[in-house]
């Protein structure tokens, strides 16, 4: 019976594909509910799409780890790193606590169901969440904790799982944004210029993603982040691994090369050897709403009066104090395609200096490097006073409830994998991250003008970039005059 049903589904799908190759297949006639849980939907998807599930399970969206081909000095390592075993200076770690209890909260954005503890069956195809990437209707939602669909929303009737399953189609900005807009625990918190306001953006905010009726190109994420067998191109400035890369030149080259009609084409062409496209075309980031620029965990549990900054609170007792920024001017750094990355257990040589969590590699002498724009994110987090490494502390179901750092640090060391011993003494150190500004590309008329960087312009710190002074006066790095 199941085979017959599958053959009928396949025949119907093939017929639908022939008449709807561009719009995508309407699944409303092939998907049959009702469904009690997300895995019920997946089991039905697998009747036709088992290969697609297998493909998903090979990607970092599923494994949350990959070989560290992005990290300088670790390119030959066969050990895999990712969200499952790395640390940052936002929510810090996702695996800490007894039996990795923090997975229950942090893995809401894993592309599967049920990764709530350290052990998880990565071979179980029925756990692949097809809907988070493909549902277009039904108000599909994941629970805040538990790594499953929002059962509360289903019970209230605000989410319709069957309607969501019938509406599957190619991923949209909203599908990708469900997780990528909300990195770091909330909308616009972590990534530079990547938040929910892009769903209604105009051309001024993002010339690529703004809808055509608002003057933009109406592009989807996958137009740049090319996808093959569910493997998505792109290299995060915060992660150890990438499957493949994407760049502006993928579209803007050859007959479509930029600046061809500009009266300053020759000058601009010289800039492209040292200056990334994003540097001139993303003059500010987070135009739609504010992003978090600082997170001091050291203030957890204190009684600090919360103020508002860009409609965001500057303090939460369970998380500490924050600073926010809107229309932020980036900081600039050389990047040659590799990053330096603090990994769990790395010793801190000088606790008096900020610890670089993630930083681009490159300098003025590196001919493969270009100047890129970054969000410069700062914070404080605990370091073990004896072992001199950043602690893995349990924030979820521990620090957030009782504000007790000692208990959070003791419990944070109790897990099967990756957690570090706690000596019993800690201190807080400053941490910094360079987070690439890659989105919210402005229209050409809003690109940087010469005087913003040169002729007294204050945007670039030329000495910090390795120049003696403004290269317009002392010569560029390939001219032989800069020193």
C-alpha positions as CSV (number, residue, x, y, z in Angstrom):
1,X,0.0,0.0,0.0
2,X,2.8,2.4,0.9
3,X,4.6,1.6,-2.4
4,X,1.4,2.3,-4.4
5,X,0.9,5.6,-2.6
6,X,4.6,6.5,-3.2
7,X,4.3,5.7,-6.9
8,X,1.1,7.8,-7.2
9,X,2.8,10.7,-5.4
10,X,5.8,10.4,-7.7
11,X,3.7,10.4,-10.8
12,X,1.8,13.4,-9.6
13,X,5.0,15.2,-8.7
14,X,6.5,14.6,-12.2
15,X,3.4,15.9,-13.8
16,X,3.4,19.0,-11.6
17,X,7.1,19.6,-12.3
18,X,6.5,19.6,-16.1
19,X,4.0,22.4,-15.7
20,X,5.5,24.3,-12.8
21,X,9.3,24.0,-13.1
22,X,9.9,27.7,-12.2
23,X,7.3,28.3,-9.6
24,X,8.0,25.0,-7.8
25,X,5.8,22.0,-7.1
26,X,2.5,22.6,-5.3
27,X,2.5,19.9,-2.6
28,X,-1.0,20.5,-1.4
29,X,-2.4,17.5,-3.2
30,X,0.4,15.2,-2.1
31,X,0.8,15.9,1.5
32,X,-1.8,14.3,3.8
33,X,-2.3,15.1,7.4
34,X,-3.2,15.5,10.1
35,X,0.2,15.6,11.9
36,X,0.9,15.4,15.6
37,X,4.5,16.4,15.4
38,X,7.2,17.6,13.0
39,X,8.7,14.1,12.5
40,X,5.3,13.0,11.1
41,X,5.7,15.5,8.3
42,X,9.3,14.4,7.7
43,X,8.4,10.7,7.4
44,X,6.0,11.6,4.7
45,X,8.5,13.9,2.9
46,X,11.0,10.9,3.0
47,X,8.6,8.9,0.8
48,X,9.8,11.0,-2.2
49,X,12.7,12.9,-0.8
50,X,15.0,10.5,0.9
51,X,18.0,11.6,-1.2
52,X,17.4,15.2,-0.2
53,X,17.4,14.2,3.5
54,X,20.6,12.3,3.0
55,X,22.1,15.4,1.3
56,X,21.1,17.6,4.2
57,X,22.7,15.3,6.7
58,X,26.1,15.8,5.0
59,X,26.0,19.6,5.5
60,X,27.1,21.8,8.4
61,X,23.5,22.9,8.8
62,X,23.0,19.4,10.1
63,X,26.3,18.3,11.6
64,X,27.0,21.8,13.2
65,X,30.7,20.9,12.7
66,X,33.3,20.6,9.9
67,X,37.0,20.5,9.4
68,X,38.6,23.9,10.3
69,X,39.6,24.9,6.8
70,X,38.9,28.6,7.6
71,X,41.3,28.8,10.5
72,X,45.0,29.7,9.9
73,X,47.2,26.9,11.1
74,X,44.4,24.3,11.4
75,X,43.6,23.7,7.7
76,X,45.0,20.2,7.8
77,X,43.2,19.1,11.0
78,X,40.7,16.3,10.5
79,X,38.9,17.0,13.8
80,X,35.6,18.8,13.2
81,X,34.6,22.0,14.9
82,X,31.4,24.1,14.9
83,X,28.5,25.2,17.0
84,X,28.6,21.8,18.7
85,X,32.0,22.4,20.3
86,X,33.2,26.0,19.8
87,X,32.9,29.2,22.0
88,X,31.9,32.8,21.2
89,X,31.3,36.0,23.2
90,X,27.5,36.0,22.8
91,X,25.8,33.1,24.5
92,X,29.3,31.5,24.7
93,X,28.8,27.7,24.4
94,X,25.9,25.4,23.4
95,X,27.1,22.1,24.9
96,X,27.9,23.0,28.6
97,X,26.1,21.7,31.7
98,X,25.3,18.2,32.9
99,X,24.7,16.0,29.8
100,X,24.9,19.0,27.6
101,X,21.5,20.4,28.8
102,X,22.1,23.8,27.1
103,X,21.5,22.1,23.7
104,X,17.9,22.2,24.7
105,X,17.8,26.0,24.3
106,X,20.7,26.8,21.9
107,X,19.9,24.1,19.3
108,X,16.5,25.6,18.4
109,X,18.1,26.6,15.2
110,X,19.5,23.2,14.4
111,X,17.9,21.9,11.1
112,X,16.5,18.9,12.9
113,X,14.3,17.7,15.8
114,X,15.4,16.5,19.2
115,X,19.0,17.5,19.7
116,X,18.5,18.3,23.4
117,X,21.4,16.6,25.0
118,X,25.0,15.6,24.2
119,X,24.0,12.4,22.4
120,X,22.0,12.7,19.2
121,X,21.5,10.3,16.4
122,X,22.8,12.2,13.4
123,X,21.9,9.3,11.1
124,X,18.1,9.4,11.8
125,X,16.6,10.9,8.6
126,X,13.2,11.3,10.3
127,X,14.7,14.0,12.5
128,X,15.5,16.3,9.6
129,X,13.3,19.5,9.8
130,X,12.2,20.1,6.2
131,X,9.7,22.8,7.2
132,X,12.0,25.3,8.8
133,X,13.6,25.9,5.4
134,X,10.6,25.3,3.1
135,X,7.2,26.0,4.8
136,X,5.6,29.2,3.5
137,X,2.3,29.2,5.3
138,X,0.8,27.9,8.5
139,X,2.9,30.1,10.8
140,X,5.4,27.3,11.3
141,X,7.4,27.8,14.5
142,X,9.9,26.0,16.6
143,X,9.6,25.9,20.4
144,X,11.9,28.3,22.4
145,X,13.3,25.2,24.2
146,X,13.2,21.5,23.4
147,X,14.4,21.5,19.8
148,X,11.0,20.6,18.3
149,X,7.9,22.3,16.8
150,X,6.1,24.8,19.0
151,X,3.4,22.5,20.4
152,X,1.9,25.3,22.4
153,X,1.2,27.3,19.2
154,X,-0.4,24.2,17.7
155,X,-2.6,23.7,20.7
156,X,-3.7,27.3,20.6
157,X,-4.4,27.1,16.9
158,X,-2.0,29.8,15.9
159,X,0.2,27.3,14.0
160,X,-1.2,24.8,11.5
161,X,1.3,22.0,10.9
162,X,-0.6,20.5,8.0
163,X,-1.0,23.8,6.2
164,X,2.7,24.4,6.7
165,X,3.5,21.0,5.2
166,X,1.3,21.6,2.2
167,X,2.9,25.0,1.5
168,X,6.5,23.8,1.1
169,X,8.4,25.7,-1.7
170,X,11.9,27.1,-2.4
171,X,13.4,28.8,0.6
172,X,12.7,32.6,1.0
173,X,14.4,35.3,3.0
174,X,12.0,34.5,5.8
175,X,13.0,30.9,5.9
176,X,16.7,31.6,6.1
177,X,16.1,34.5,8.4
178,X,14.3,32.3,10.9
179,X,17.7,31.4,12.3
180,X,20.1,33.7,10.7
181,X,18.3,36.9,11.7
182,X,18.2,35.6,15.3
183,X,21.8,34.6,15.9
184,X,23.0,35.3,19.5
185,X,19.6,34.9,21.0
186,X,17.5,37.5,19.3
187,X,16.6,39.5,16.2
188,X,19.6,41.6,15.1
189,X,21.8,40.6,18.0
190,X,24.8,39.0,16.4
191,X,25.3,39.5,12.7
192,X,26.0,42.8,11.1
193,X,23.2,44.0,8.9
194,X,21.2,40.8,9.0
195,X,17.9,41.0,10.7
196,X,14.1,40.8,10.2
197,X,13.8,44.4,8.8
198,X,15.2,43.1,5.6
199,X,11.8,41.4,4.9
200,X,10.4,44.9,4.3
201,X,13.6,46.6,3.2
202,X,13.8,49.3,0.6
203,X,16.6,49.9,-1.9
204,X,18.4,52.2,0.5
205,X,18.7,49.5,3.1
206,X,19.7,46.7,0.8
207,X,19.8,47.0,-3.0
208,X,19.9,43.2,-3.4
209,X,17.2,41.9,-1.0
210,X,14.7,44.8,-1.3
211,X,11.7,43.8,-3.3
212,X,11.4,45.1,-6.8
213,X,8.4,47.2,-6.0
214,X,10.7,49.0,-3.4
215,X,13.5,49.5,-6.0
216,X,15.6,46.5,-5.1
217,X,16.4,43.3,-7.1
218,X,14.2,41.0,-5.0
219,X,17.0,38.5,-4.5
220,X,16.8,35.5,-2.3
221,X,19.7,34.3,-0.1
222,X,20.5,31.4,-2.4
223,X,21.0,33.8,-5.3
224,X,24.4,34.6,-3.8
225,X,24.7,31.6,-1.4
226,X,24.6,29.1,-4.2
227,X,23.3,25.7,-3.1
228,X,24.0,22.3,-4.5
229,X,22.6,19.1,-2.9
230,X,21.5,21.3,0.0
231,X,25.1,22.4,0.7
232,X,25.0,26.2,1.0
233,X,28.0,28.3,-0.1
234,X,29.4,30.9,2.3
235,X,32.1,31.4,4.9
236,X,31.1,32.9,8.2
237,X,33.7,35.2,9.8
238,X,32.9,33.4,13.1
239,X,33.0,29.7,12.1
240,X,35.8,27.2,11.6
241,X,34.5,25.6,8.4
242,X,32.9,26.4,5.1
243,X,31.6,24.0,2.5
244,X,32.3,26.4,-0.4
245,X,32.6,30.2,-0.7
246,X,30.7,33.0,-2.3
247,X,31.9,36.5,-3.4
248,X,30.7,39.7,-5.1
249,X,32.7,38.7,-8.1
250,X,30.5,35.7,-8.7
251,X,28.1,38.1,-10.4
252,X,30.1,41.3,-10.8
253,X,32.8,40.3,-13.2
254,X,33.5,40.0,-16.9
255,X,30.8,41.8,-18.9
256,X,29.1,42.7,-15.6
257,X,32.3,44.0,-14.0
258,X,31.6,47.1,-11.9
259,X,32.7,50.7,-12.6
260,X,32.9,50.3,-16.3
261,X,30.8,53.4,-17.0
262,X,32.3,55.5,-14.1
263,X,34.4,58.5,-14.9
264,X,36.7,57.3,-12.2
265,X,36.9,53.8,-13.6
266,X,40.7,53.7,-13.7
267,X,41.1,54.9,-10.1
268,X,38.4,52.5,-8.8
269,X,40.1,49.6,-10.6
270,X,43.3,50.2,-8.7
271,X,41.3,50.2,-5.4
272,X,39.9,46.7,-6.1
273,X,43.4,45.2,-5.6
274,X,43.4,46.3,-2.0
275,X,39.8,47.2,-1.1
276,X,36.9,44.7,-1.0
277,X,33.6,45.6,-2.7
278,X,31.8,45.6,0.7
279,X,34.1,48.3,2.1
280,X,32.8,51.0,-0.2
281,X,29.3,49.6,-0.7
282,X,28.4,49.0,2.9
283,X,29.1,52.4,4.4
284,X,27.0,51.6,7.5
285,X,25.3,48.5,8.8
286,X,22.1,47.8,10.8
287,X,20.1,50.5,9.1
288,X,16.7,48.9,10.0
289,X,17.2,48.3,13.7
290,X,20.0,48.3,16.3
291,X,22.5,45.4,16.8
292,X,24.3,44.4,19.9
293,X,27.8,45.9,20.1
294,X,28.8,44.9,23.6
295,X,27.9,42.1,26.1
296,X,29.4,42.1,29.6
297,X,28.6,38.8,31.3
298,X,30.4,40.2,34.3
299,X,27.4,42.2,35.3
300,X,25.0,39.2,35.7
301,X,23.2,39.3,39.0
302,X,23.9,43.0,39.7
303,X,21.2,45.5,40.4
304,X,21.8,47.9,37.5
305,X,19.0,50.2,36.2
306,X,18.3,49.3,32.7
307,X,18.2,52.1,30.2
308,X,17.1,52.2,26.6
309,X,19.4,52.5,23.6
310,X,17.7,52.4,20.2
311,X,14.6,50.9,21.9
312,X,16.7,48.1,23.4
313,X,17.4,47.6,27.1
314,X,21.0,48.0,28.2
315,X,20.8,45.5,31.1
316,X,19.2,42.2,31.9
317,X,20.0,40.7,35.3
318,X,20.4,37.1,33.9
319,X,22.6,38.2,31.0
320,X,24.5,41.3,32.0
321,X,24.9,44.7,30.4
322,X,24.8,45.7,26.7
323,X,25.5,48.4,24.2
324,X,23.6,48.8,20.9
325,X,24.4,50.5,17.6
326,X,22.4,51.6,14.6
327,X,23.7,52.9,11.3
328,X,27.1,51.7,12.6
329,X,30.2,52.8,10.8
330,X,32.4,49.6,10.4
331,X,35.9,49.1,11.6
332,X,38.3,47.9,8.8
333,X,40.8,45.1,8.7
334,X,42.9,43.1,6.2
335,X,41.5,39.7,5.3
336,X,43.1,37.1,3.1
337,X,40.5,34.3,3.4
338,X,41.6,33.0,6.8
339,X,40.7,33.8,10.4
340,X,42.3,33.5,13.8
341,X,40.0,31.8,16.2
342,X,40.0,31.2,19.9
343,X,39.1,27.5,20.5
344,X,37.9,25.9,23.6
345,X,40.9,25.3,26.0
346,X,43.3,27.8,24.3
347,X,45.5,29.3,27.0
348,X,45.4,33.1,27.4
349,X,48.9,34.5,27.6
350,X,48.0,38.0,28.9
351,X,44.6,38.4,30.7
352,X,45.1,42.1,30.8
353,X,44.7,42.3,27.0
354,X,41.4,41.6,25.1
355,X,41.1,38.0,23.9
356,X,40.4,37.8,20.2
357,X,37.6,35.3,19.7
358,X,37.6,35.7,16.0
359,X,39.8,38.0,13.9
360,X,40.6,38.2,10.1
361,X,44.1,37.2,9.0
362,X,46.1,39.5,6.7
363,X,48.2,42.7,6.6
364,X,49.4,45.4,4.3
365,X,52.3,43.2,3.1
366,X,50.0,40.3,2.2
367,X,49.2,40.6,-1.5
368,X,46.2,38.2,-1.1
369,X,44.5,40.4,1.5
370,X,42.0,43.2,1.1
371,X,40.5,45.7,3.4
372,X,37.0,44.5,4.6
373,X,34.4,46.1,6.9
374,X,33.6,44.6,10.3
375,X,31.3,44.9,13.3
376,X,33.7,45.2,16.2
377,X,32.0,43.3,19.1
378,X,33.3,43.5,22.6
379,X,32.4,41.9,25.9
380,X,33.5,40.3,29.1
381,X,33.4,36.6,30.1
382,X,34.9,34.4,32.8
383,X,38.4,33.0,32.6
384,X,39.7,30.3,34.9
385,X,42.3,32.0,37.1
386,X,44.5,28.9,37.4
387,X,44.1,27.2,34.0
388,X,44.0,30.5,32.0
389,X,41.3,29.5,29.6
390,X,37.8,30.8,29.0
391,X,35.4,28.9,31.2
392,X,32.5,26.8,29.8
393,X,29.7,27.9,32.2
394,X,26.1,26.8,32.3
395,X,23.9,29.8,31.5
396,X,20.6,28.1,30.6
397,X,18.7,26.6,33.6
398,X,21.5,27.8,35.9
399,X,23.0,31.2,35.8
400,X,19.9,32.7,34.2
401,X,17.8,31.5,37.2
402,X,20.0,31.9,40.3
403,X,22.6,34.5,39.1
404,X,25.3,32.4,41.0
405,X,28.5,32.3,39.0
406,X,30.1,29.6,41.2
407,X,27.3,27.2,40.5
408,X,27.2,28.1,36.9
409,X,30.9,27.4,36.5
410,X,30.9,24.2,38.5
411,X,27.9,22.9,36.5
412,X,29.4,24.2,33.2
413,X,32.3,21.8,33.7
414,X,30.0,18.8,34.1
415,X,29.4,17.5,30.6
416,X,30.5,14.5,28.5
417,X,32.3,16.3,25.7
418,X,34.3,19.6,25.3
419,X,33.7,21.1,28.8
420,X,36.7,22.2,30.7
421,X,37.6,21.6,34.4
422,X,36.9,24.5,36.7
423,X,39.7,25.2,39.3
424,X,37.4,27.0,41.7
425,X,38.6,30.5,40.9
426,X,37.8,32.8,38.0
427,X,38.2,36.3,36.8
428,X,36.6,38.3,34.0
429,X,38.5,39.2,30.9
430,X,37.7,41.3,27.9
431,X,36.9,39.6,24.6
432,X,36.5,40.9,21.1
433,X,35.1,39.6,17.8
434,X,35.4,40.9,14.2
435,X,32.1,40.1,12.6
436,X,32.1,40.6,8.8
437,X,29.6,43.2,7.4
438,X,28.4,41.4,4.3
439,X,24.8,42.4,4.0
440,X,22.8,45.7,3.5
441,X,24.6,46.7,0.4
442,X,23.7,50.3,-0.5
443,X,22.8,51.5,-4.0
444,X,25.8,52.9,-5.9
445,X,24.8,56.5,-5.2
446,X,25.3,55.9,-1.5
447,X,28.7,54.2,-1.8
448,X,31.6,55.9,-0.1
449,X,33.1,58.9,-1.7
450,X,36.8,59.7,-1.9
451,X,36.8,62.4,0.8
452,X,35.3,60.0,3.4
453,X,38.6,58.0,3.5
454,X,41.1,60.4,2.0
455,X,41.9,64.1,2.1
456,X,41.3,64.4,5.8
457,X,38.4,61.9,5.9
458,X,38.3,60.1,9.3
459,X,36.7,56.8,8.3
460,X,40.0,54.9,7.8
461,X,42.7,54.5,10.5
462,X,45.5,54.3,7.9
463,X,48.3,53.7,10.5
464,X,46.4,50.9,12.0
465,X,46.2,49.3,8.5
466,X,49.9,49.6,8.1
467,X,50.2,52.8,6.1
468,X,52.5,55.7,7.1
469,X,49.6,58.0,6.4
470,X,46.8,58.5,3.8
471,X,48.0,56.5,0.8
472,X,46.7,59.2,-1.5
473,X,49.7,61.2,-0.1
474,X,52.3,58.6,0.6
475,X,51.4,56.0,-2.0
476,X,49.6,52.7,-2.0
477,X,51.0,49.4,-0.8
478,X,52.1,48.4,-4.3
479,X,53.6,51.8,-5.3
480,X,56.7,51.6,-3.2
481,X,56.1,55.0,-1.6
482,X,54.2,54.1,1.5
483,X,57.4,54.0,3.7
